[in-house]
């Protein structure tokens, strides 16, 4: 509990000690009016594409009523270590929410016999996962009628780290990021555009410990340090607002940040390495309590609806 009470203070102190610098606040792309032939069948289908000379796979879920002529938001969902696209879709119910909000959901597959996202290799390497995601977004834009100002990234565990690594890289245009149980920040993030982030983590996570530790995907830093770094990078006010959401959940927020960005952190004090409000995960590394006091998927979707590229 003392850790929770000290959270805002830690964030504030770290934020005060940092300065932000770097790229232009907004990454602009040419306008892309939807041409004929961008219709896709409703439902979930598996697709393949080439990226860096390698065959990569992904699932794409198209909502009912999509006609190929109306610009549509896209959410890219990354599974965790050892997971699968269908597994993370099932756990998060993101396809159901995509139908409700008339959005396209894309869930790519990581490489490896035990699937793992490589979040450390720079996007300049053609075979990197960062380059794959960039190419994947381009592929979806070429085949669907996409609202380029409303493309979002979210993920669980290793997929959460990848989502934040994409924010750190900044060259693939996402309007906001949702991340669960996988923190990421390093000094290269200082040159990235400001990023609107909603993040969730359980204090009793033993797979990716809240206080930071060596993990199966390498060492990961403490959640407090990571989110303070993002808040400082976004030039947010030093002090966060804290709300008690439920018996075991606290919500920390930084508003009025640079370029309209904001940072939200949900801490689940009895939570394990789980997706809050989710369904039992059929694959990958999970442990501990999956709280039902909040629904991360609904909160992430609500957060995404509040942000568009150019206004974060």
N, C-alpha and C positions, 0 to 999 in steps of 0.2 A: 504493500500500500504506500509506503514511503517513496517507492520508486515512481508510482503514479503521481503523488503529490509534487514530486520534484521535476516531473517531466517538462512542464511548461517553462520552469526556471532554467533547466538545462538547455532547452531549445533557444530560449531568449539569449543566454550568455554566449552560446555558440554563434547565434545569428549576428550578434553585435560585433563579433570578432572577424566577420567575413565581409568581403566586398564582392560585388558582381561586376563582370566585365564581359565583353565579347560580341557575339554576332548580333545582327539586326534582330529586333524583337519578333518580327514576323517573316516567315519564309513564304514568299509569293510564288505562285505557279500560274502559267497561262490559263485563262478561262477555258473550260471544256464543255461546250454545249453538247448535249446528247444527240448523236446521229442515229438514223434508223439501224435496226439490227442489234440493239443492245438488250433485247429481251432474253430472260433466263427462266427456266422452269422453276416453279415454286417448290419448296422443300429442300432437303439436304442431299447433296451429291458430292462424290469424291472426284477430285481433279488432280492432274499432274502438270508440272511445268518444269522448264529447264532454268537453272540458276547456277552460274559459275561452272557450267559444264556438267552439272549433276542433276539428276532427276529428283524433284521434290514433290511432295504430296500435301494436299490440304483438303479440308471440307469447306464447302460453301453452302450456306443456308439462305434461301431467298424467301421473303415473306409472301403470303397470299396477296394477290392484287397488284403485285409489281408488274408494270407494263413496259418498262424499258425506256420510258420517255420522261419520267419524273425523277429529278435528282434525289438520291436516296443516301442516308447516312450509312457508314460502314463501321463495324466493330471487329477488330482483330483480336482473337482470344488465344492465349498461349497456355498449353498444358504444362504440368510440372515434370520434374525428373522422373523418368520411368513411366510417364503417363501417355495418353493418347488424345487426339482431338475429340473423339466421341465421348471419351470418359469425362473430360472437363466440361463438355457441353451438357452431359447428363447431370453432373454435380451442380453446376451453376444455374441450370434452367435458362441459359442465355438465348437459346433458340426460341423458347416461348416468349421471352421478352422482346426479341427481335420481331416476332410476328406482331406483338401488341403495339410496338412503336414503329412499325413499318421500316425496318432497317435490315441491311444485309449483314450476316454474321459469317466471318471467315476464321477457321480454326486450322492452322498449319501443323504439320507433324515434324518434330525434331528428328535428327539423325541418330543412328546408333542402335545396336541390339537392345541396349537399355537406353531409351531416348533421353537426350540431354541437349539443352540449348547452350551454344557457345556464345556467351555475352562479352567475352574479352577481346576476341579478334576484331580489329577495326573494319569498318565498312569498306575501306579501300581494298581489302582482300576479296576478290570475286567470289570465293567459296564460303565466306563468312555468313553466319546467320543474320547479321545486321544487313548485309547485302541481299540475302534471300528475302527478308521482309520488305526491303525497298522494292525489289523486283516483283514481289507478290502484290503489293499495293498497286504498282503500275499495271500488272496483269488484270487485276480486278477492275481497275478504272477503264481499261481498254475493252472489257467485255460487258460491263454493267454501266448503268446510268448513275454515277456517283456524285454526291455532293462533296466536293473536295475540301470544303471548309469544315466538314463533319466526319472526319475519319479518326477513329479512336483506337487505343491499344490497352489491353488488360490481360492479366495472367495470374496464375497461382504458382507460388514457390519459385522454382527455376524459371518459370514463365513470367512471374512477377519481376524477377531480376532482369530478364530480357526486356520487359516493357520499360523499366526505368533506364536500362542501358540505351534504349532507343531515344528516350528523353535526353539523355546525356549526349548522345551523338548529334541529335537535332537536325540531321539532314533529310530524314524522312518526315513528312509533314503530318503530325497528329495534333488534334485540337486539345486533347486531354488524355490522362493516363489513369488507369485503375490498377492497383497492385495489392496482392494478398500474400502475406507470409514470405516475402522475399525482398529485403532492402538492397538498394544499390546507390552508391555515390563514389566518385573519385575525382581527383583534381582536374581531369580533362573535361568534366562537366561544367567547369566555370565558363567555358566559351560557348555553351549551348544557349539557345533562346530560353526565356522563362517558360516554365512548364506548370500547368494546372494538374495537381495530383490528388487522388483520394487513395488512402492506404489503410490496410487492416493488418493487425498482428496480435497474436495471443501471448500473454505473459508466460504461459506454461508450455510454449512451443519447445520441444526437445530436438526437433529436426533442424530448424533454423532458430537457434536461441535468440530471444529478444535482446539480450546483452551482447550479442555478437559471438562468433566462434568459428572454428574450422567446421566445414560441412562437406557433404559428399561432392558438391560442386565447387569446393574451394572455400577460403576464408571469407566471411561476410561480416560487415561492420555492425555495431549496435544500432538498433532502430532509432533511438533518440538522436544519435549523431547524424544519421542519414537524413532524417526529416528536418532537423535543424539546418542542415546544409542546403537542402532544397528551399526552405523558407527564406534563408539568407540570400541564396542565389536569385530568388524571385523578388528580392528587396521588399519583403513583407515587413510589417511592423514587428518589432522585437518580441512583444508579448502576445502569446496565443490566447484565444478565448477557450474556456474549458466548460463542457456540459456533461452532466451525468445523464446518460441515455437510459440506462436500466441498471439492474442490480450489479451486473458485472462488466458494463461497458461504459467507457469514457470517450468523449469526442473532443479533439483539439483542432482548432481552426485558425488559419491565418488568412485574413481578407485584405482587400485593397492593396494588392501586390502589383508589381511591375507589369505593365501591358494587360491589366485586367486578370492576371493569374491569381490562383489561390491554392492553398494546401490544406487538406483535411486528413486527420489521422484518427482512426478508431482503435482503441486499445481494449482487448477483451481479457480481463484479469484472470479468468479461469480457462481461457481458450488454448487449444493445442494447435498443431500444424494442420489446420482445417479451413475450409471456406465457410465463413459465417453464414448461417441460414441455408446452407447447401444440403444436398442429398449425399448419402454414403458414396465415397469415391471408390470406383471399381479397380483402379490401378494407380501406381505411383507410391511415393513415400508420404504417409500421413500418420498422425498419432494424436492422442488426446481428445479433448472435448470439442465437438462441433456445436458452437452455441447456436441457439435458435432465437436469441433475444434481439438480434438484428439480422437483416437480409442484405448481405454485401452486394448481391447482384442488383437488387432494386435500388440501393443507394448509389452504386456505380452508375447505373443507367440514368438516374435522376441527375447526378453530377454531370454526366456527359451532355445531357439535354441543355444544361446551363452554359455550355462552352462551345464556341466555334472558333476555328483558326482565324486569326486576325483580331480576336477579342479574347482569346484564350478561354 
